[in-house]
Amino acid sequence: MIPGAADYDVEVTVSDAAIDRLLEVDPADVDPTGELTFARNVFVPLTTACRYTCTYCTYYDPPGQASLMSPEAVRELVAMGADAGCTEALFTFGDDPDDRYTRIHEQL
């Protein structure tokens, strides 16, 4: 069971063989790249409301704590990104907040 999965009534299993295969990889066996690259993007979390409770996700907040960015806040953040040299906006949002997030649902 994945830590935290029981908190959300989710059952997740990973085989011991899969874990062993991952642990067998030695960092010395991986060739380093000759250069470091990065994406010039600004991260825009439109909302942190999501109907799913994926244990790996750091983008969602539980009902009562989720937020929704105002159009003005989105414009301000994108402008700050452009001023910083960003050439791409990465929009993230939860899937279908529906009944779990009544306050967010009403705002939409």
PyMOL commands that place a pseudoatom at each C-alpha (Angstrom):
pseudoatom trace, name=CA, resn=MET, resi=1, chain=A, elem=C, hetatm=0, pos=[0.000, 0.000, 0.000]
pseudoatom trace, name=CA, resn=ILE, resi=2, chain=A, elem=C, hetatm=0, pos=[1.288, 3.451, -0.895]
pseudoatom trace, name=CA, resn=PRO, resi=3, chain=A, elem=C, hetatm=0, pos=[1.625, 5.782, 2.141]
pseudoatom trace, name=CA, resn=GLY, resi=4, chain=A, elem=C, hetatm=0, pos=[-1.392, 8.079, 2.376]
pseudoatom trace, name=CA, resn=ALA, resi=5, chain=A, elem=C, hetatm=0, pos=[-3.574, 6.037, 0.018]
pseudoatom trace, name=CA, resn=ALA, resi=6, chain=A, elem=C, hetatm=0, pos=[-5.751, 4.744, 2.858]
pseudoatom trace, name=CA, resn=ASP, resi=7, chain=A, elem=C, hetatm=0, pos=[-6.558, 8.342, 3.832]
pseudoatom trace, name=CA, resn=TYR, resi=8, chain=A, elem=C, hetatm=0, pos=[-8.417, 8.648, 0.534]
pseudoatom trace, name=CA, resn=ASP, resi=9, chain=A, elem=C, hetatm=0, pos=[-9.867, 5.136, 0.417]
pseudoatom trace, name=CA, resn=VAL, resi=10, chain=A, elem=C, hetatm=0, pos=[-7.625, 4.262, -2.535]
pseudoatom trace, name=CA, resn=GLU, resi=11, chain=A, elem=C, hetatm=0, pos=[-5.883, 0.927, -2.935]
pseudoatom trace, name=CA, resn=VAL, resi=12, chain=A, elem=C, hetatm=0, pos=[-2.572, 1.077, -4.767]
pseudoatom trace, name=CA, resn=THR, resi=13, chain=A, elem=C, hetatm=0, pos=[-0.198, -1.848, -5.112]
pseudoatom trace, name=CA, resn=VAL, resi=14, chain=A, elem=C, hetatm=0, pos=[3.286, -2.036, -6.584]
pseudoatom trace, name=CA, resn=SER, resi=15, chain=A, elem=C, hetatm=0, pos=[5.011, -5.365, -7.079]
pseudoatom trace, name=CA, resn=ASP, resi=16, chain=A, elem=C, hetatm=0, pos=[8.202, -6.062, -5.173]
pseudoatom trace, name=CA, resn=ALA, resi=17, chain=A, elem=C, hetatm=0, pos=[9.831, -7.129, -8.449]
pseudoatom trace, name=CA, resn=ALA, resi=18, chain=A, elem=C, hetatm=0, pos=[9.182, -3.692, -9.982]
pseudoatom trace, name=CA, resn=ILE, resi=19, chain=A, elem=C, hetatm=0, pos=[10.701, -1.975, -6.960]
pseudoatom trace, name=CA, resn=ASP, resi=20, chain=A, elem=C, hetatm=0, pos=[13.720, -4.291, -7.042]
pseudoatom trace, name=CA, resn=ARG, resi=21, chain=A, elem=C, hetatm=0, pos=[14.311, -3.516, -10.753]
pseudoatom trace, name=CA, resn=LEU, resi=22, chain=A, elem=C, hetatm=0, pos=[14.315, 0.211, -10.008]
pseudoatom trace, name=CA, resn=LEU, resi=23, chain=A, elem=C, hetatm=0, pos=[16.681, -0.185, -7.072]
pseudoatom trace, name=CA, resn=GLU, resi=24, chain=A, elem=C, hetatm=0, pos=[19.124, -2.216, -9.182]
pseudoatom trace, name=CA, resn=VAL, resi=25, chain=A, elem=C, hetatm=0, pos=[19.922, 0.787, -11.389]
pseudoatom trace, name=CA, resn=ASP, resi=26, chain=A, elem=C, hetatm=0, pos=[23.284, 2.229, -10.398]
pseudoatom trace, name=CA, resn=PRO, resi=27, chain=A, elem=C, hetatm=0, pos=[23.763, 5.961, -11.067]
pseudoatom trace, name=CA, resn=ALA, resi=28, chain=A, elem=C, hetatm=0, pos=[27.149, 5.084, -12.582]
pseudoatom trace, name=CA, resn=ASP, resi=29, chain=A, elem=C, hetatm=0, pos=[25.302, 3.117, -15.294]
pseudoatom trace, name=CA, resn=VAL, resi=30, chain=A, elem=C, hetatm=0, pos=[23.494, 6.233, -16.506]
pseudoatom trace, name=CA, resn=ASP, resi=31, chain=A, elem=C, hetatm=0, pos=[25.361, 8.488, -18.917]
pseudoatom trace, name=CA, resn=PRO, resi=32, chain=A, elem=C, hetatm=0, pos=[25.259, 12.175, -17.974]
pseudoatom trace, name=CA, resn=THR, resi=33, chain=A, elem=C, hetatm=0, pos=[24.143, 14.656, -20.579]
pseudoatom trace, name=CA, resn=GLY, resi=34, chain=A, elem=C, hetatm=0, pos=[26.573, 17.197, -21.931]
pseudoatom trace, name=CA, resn=GLU, resi=35, chain=A, elem=C, hetatm=0, pos=[24.313, 20.144, -21.249]
pseudoatom trace, name=CA, resn=LEU, resi=36, chain=A, elem=C, hetatm=0, pos=[21.553, 21.326, -18.980]
pseudoatom trace, name=CA, resn=THR, resi=37, chain=A, elem=C, hetatm=0, pos=[18.333, 22.467, -20.626]
pseudoatom trace, name=CA, resn=PHE, resi=38, chain=A, elem=C, hetatm=0, pos=[15.174, 23.967, -19.202]
pseudoatom trace, name=CA, resn=ALA, resi=39, chain=A, elem=C, hetatm=0, pos=[11.801, 25.142, -20.401]
pseudoatom trace, name=CA, resn=ARG, resi=40, chain=A, elem=C, hetatm=0, pos=[11.060, 28.840, -20.279]
pseudoatom trace, name=CA, resn=ASN, resi=41, chain=A, elem=C, hetatm=0, pos=[7.532, 28.552, -18.991]
pseudoatom trace, name=CA, resn=VAL, resi=42, chain=A, elem=C, hetatm=0, pos=[5.414, 30.089, -16.291]
pseudoatom trace, name=CA, resn=PHE, resi=43, chain=A, elem=C, hetatm=0, pos=[3.338, 27.708, -14.172]
pseudoatom trace, name=CA, resn=VAL, resi=44, chain=A, elem=C, hetatm=0, pos=[-0.300, 28.878, -13.862]
pseudoatom trace, name=CA, resn=PRO, resi=45, chain=A, elem=C, hetatm=0, pos=[-2.377, 26.770, -11.419]
pseudoatom trace, name=CA, resn=LEU, resi=46, chain=A, elem=C, hetatm=0, pos=[-5.865, 27.944, -12.431]
pseudoatom trace, name=CA, resn=THR, resi=47, chain=A, elem=C, hetatm=0, pos=[-7.483, 25.918, -9.663]
pseudoatom trace, name=CA, resn=THR, resi=48, chain=A, elem=C, hetatm=0, pos=[-6.415, 23.431, -7.030]
pseudoatom trace, name=CA, resn=ALA, resi=49, chain=A, elem=C, hetatm=0, pos=[-9.827, 21.734, -7.011]
pseudoatom trace, name=CA, resn=CYS, resi=50, chain=A, elem=C, hetatm=0, pos=[-9.973, 18.225, -8.465]
pseudoatom trace, name=CA, resn=ARG, resi=51, chain=A, elem=C, hetatm=0, pos=[-12.385, 15.339, -8.055]
pseudoatom trace, name=CA, resn=TYR, resi=52, chain=A, elem=C, hetatm=0, pos=[-9.506, 12.853, -7.930]
pseudoatom trace, name=CA, resn=THR, resi=53, chain=A, elem=C, hetatm=0, pos=[-7.273, 12.217, -4.930]
pseudoatom trace, name=CA, resn=CYS, resi=54, chain=A, elem=C, hetatm=0, pos=[-4.105, 10.974, -6.585]
pseudoatom trace, name=CA, resn=THR, resi=55, chain=A, elem=C, hetatm=0, pos=[-1.568, 10.354, -3.845]
pseudoatom trace, name=CA, resn=TYR, resi=56, chain=A, elem=C, hetatm=0, pos=[1.325, 11.600, -6.012]
pseudoatom trace, name=CA, resn=CYS, resi=57, chain=A, elem=C, hetatm=0, pos=[-0.308, 14.896, -6.974]
pseudoatom trace, name=CA, resn=THR, resi=58, chain=A, elem=C, hetatm=0, pos=[0.812, 18.125, -5.346]
pseudoatom trace, name=CA, resn=TYR, resi=59, chain=A, elem=C, hetatm=0, pos=[-1.532, 20.346, -7.348]
pseudoatom trace, name=CA, resn=TYR, resi=60, chain=A, elem=C, hetatm=0, pos=[-4.842, 19.706, -5.637]
pseudoatom trace, name=CA, resn=ASP, resi=61, chain=A, elem=C, hetatm=0, pos=[-6.220, 20.795, -2.276]
pseudoatom trace, name=CA, resn=PRO, resi=62, chain=A, elem=C, hetatm=0, pos=[-9.079, 19.129, -0.405]
pseudoatom trace, name=CA, resn=PRO, resi=63, chain=A, elem=C, hetatm=0, pos=[-12.557, 20.701, -0.386]
pseudoatom trace, name=CA, resn=GLY, resi=64, chain=A, elem=C, hetatm=0, pos=[-12.607, 23.843, 1.751]
pseudoatom trace, name=CA, resn=GLN, resi=65, chain=A, elem=C, hetatm=0, pos=[-8.955, 24.605, 0.984]
pseudoatom trace, name=CA, resn=ALA, resi=66, chain=A, elem=C, hetatm=0, pos=[-8.996, 24.672, -2.826]
pseudoatom trace, name=CA, resn=SER, resi=67, chain=A, elem=C, hetatm=0, pos=[-8.586, 27.947, -4.659]
pseudoatom trace, name=CA, resn=LEU, resi=68, chain=A, elem=C, hetatm=0, pos=[-9.496, 29.414, -8.036]
pseudoatom trace, name=CA, resn=MET, resi=69, chain=A, elem=C, hetatm=0, pos=[-7.323, 32.104, -9.635]
pseudoatom trace, name=CA, resn=SER, resi=70, chain=A, elem=C, hetatm=0, pos=[-9.103, 35.262, -10.706]
pseudoatom trace, name=CA, resn=PRO, resi=71, chain=A, elem=C, hetatm=0, pos=[-8.690, 36.413, -14.318]
pseudoatom trace, name=CA, resn=GLU, resi=72, chain=A, elem=C, hetatm=0, pos=[-6.718, 39.402, -13.013]
pseudoatom trace, name=CA, resn=ALA, resi=73, chain=A, elem=C, hetatm=0, pos=[-4.334, 37.129, -11.080]
pseudoatom trace, name=CA, resn=VAL, resi=74, chain=A, elem=C, hetatm=0, pos=[-3.817, 34.973, -14.194]
pseudoatom trace, name=CA, resn=ARG, resi=75, chain=A, elem=C, hetatm=0, pos=[-3.017, 38.039, -16.316]
pseudoatom trace, name=CA, resn=GLU, resi=76, chain=A, elem=C, hetatm=0, pos=[-0.603, 39.352, -13.678]
pseudoatom trace, name=CA, resn=LEU, resi=77, chain=A, elem=C, hetatm=0, pos=[1.206, 36.019, -13.362]
pseudoatom trace, name=CA, resn=VAL, resi=78, chain=A, elem=C, hetatm=0, pos=[1.489, 35.567, -17.134]
pseudoatom trace, name=CA, resn=ALA, resi=79, chain=A, elem=C, hetatm=0, pos=[2.813, 39.133, -17.502]
pseudoatom trace, name=CA, resn=MET, resi=80, chain=A, elem=C, hetatm=0, pos=[5.414, 38.464, -14.791]
pseudoatom trace, name=CA, resn=GLY, resi=81, chain=A, elem=C, hetatm=0, pos=[6.436, 35.315, -16.654]
pseudoatom trace, name=CA, resn=ALA, resi=82, chain=A, elem=C, hetatm=0, pos=[6.785, 37.222, -19.919]
pseudoatom trace, name=CA, resn=ASP, resi=83, chain=A, elem=C, hetatm=0, pos=[8.889, 39.872, -18.155]
pseudoatom trace, name=CA, resn=ALA, resi=84, chain=A, elem=C, hetatm=0, pos=[11.126, 37.070, -16.847]
pseudoatom trace, name=CA, resn=GLY, resi=85, chain=A, elem=C, hetatm=0, pos=[11.684, 35.714, -20.367]
pseudoatom trace, name=CA, resn=CYS, resi=86, chain=A, elem=C, hetatm=0, pos=[9.134, 32.904, -20.351]
pseudoatom trace, name=CA, resn=THR, resi=87, chain=A, elem=C, hetatm=0, pos=[7.859, 31.891, -23.770]
pseudoatom trace, name=CA, resn=GLU, resi=88, chain=A, elem=C, hetatm=0, pos=[5.201, 29.414, -22.685]
pseudoatom trace, name=CA, resn=ALA, resi=89, chain=A, elem=C, hetatm=0, pos=[2.416, 29.276, -20.085]
pseudoatom trace, name=CA, resn=LEU, resi=90, chain=A, elem=C, hetatm=0, pos=[1.727, 25.928, -18.420]
pseudoatom trace, name=CA, resn=PHE, resi=91, chain=A, elem=C, hetatm=0, pos=[-1.886, 25.883, -17.212]
pseudoatom trace, name=CA, resn=THR, resi=92, chain=A, elem=C, hetatm=0, pos=[-2.871, 23.272, -14.647]
pseudoatom trace, name=CA, resn=PHE, resi=93, chain=A, elem=C, hetatm=0, pos=[-6.287, 22.603, -13.220]
pseudoatom trace, name=CA, resn=GLY, resi=94, chain=A, elem=C, hetatm=0, pos=[-8.158, 19.788, -11.564]
pseudoatom trace, name=CA, resn=ASP, resi=95, chain=A, elem=C, hetatm=0, pos=[-10.706, 17.664, -13.334]
pseudoatom trace, name=CA, resn=ASP, resi=96, chain=A, elem=C, hetatm=0, pos=[-14.425, 18.389, -12.880]
pseudoatom trace, name=CA, resn=PRO, resi=97, chain=A, elem=C, hetatm=0, pos=[-14.679, 19.760, -9.322]
pseudoatom trace, name=CA, resn=ASP, resi=98, chain=A, elem=C, hetatm=0, pos=[-18.471, 19.078, -9.311]
pseudoatom trace, name=CA, resn=ASP, resi=99, chain=A, elem=C, hetatm=0, pos=[-20.140, 18.312, -5.973]
pseudoatom trace, name=CA, resn=ARG, resi=100, chain=A, elem=C, hetatm=0, pos=[-17.009, 17.949, -3.833]
pseudoatom trace, name=CA, resn=TYR, resi=101, chain=A, elem=C, hetatm=0, pos=[-16.058, 21.610, -4.262]
pseudoatom trace, name=CA, resn=THR, resi=102, chain=A, elem=C, hetatm=0, pos=[-19.306, 23.529, -3.991]
pseudoatom trace, name=CA, resn=ARG, resi=103, chain=A, elem=C, hetatm=0, pos=[-17.636, 26.934, -3.505]
pseudoatom trace, name=CA, resn=ILE, resi=104, chain=A, elem=C, hetatm=0, pos=[-15.392, 26.459, -6.556]
pseudoatom trace, name=CA, resn=HIS, resi=105, chain=A, elem=C, hetatm=0, pos=[-18.293, 25.027, -8.567]
pseudoatom trace, name=CA, resn=GLU, resi=106, chain=A, elem=C, hetatm=0, pos=[-20.383, 28.128, -7.810]
pseudoatom trace, name=CA, resn=GLN, resi=107, chain=A, elem=C, hetatm=0, pos=[-17.521, 30.407, -8.903]
pseudoatom trace, name=CA, resn=LEU, resi=108, chain=A, elem=C, hetatm=0, pos=[-17.183, 28.593, -12.212]
for i in range(1, 108): cmd.bond("trace and resi %d" % i, "trace and resi %d" % (i + 1))
show_as sticks, trace
zoom trace
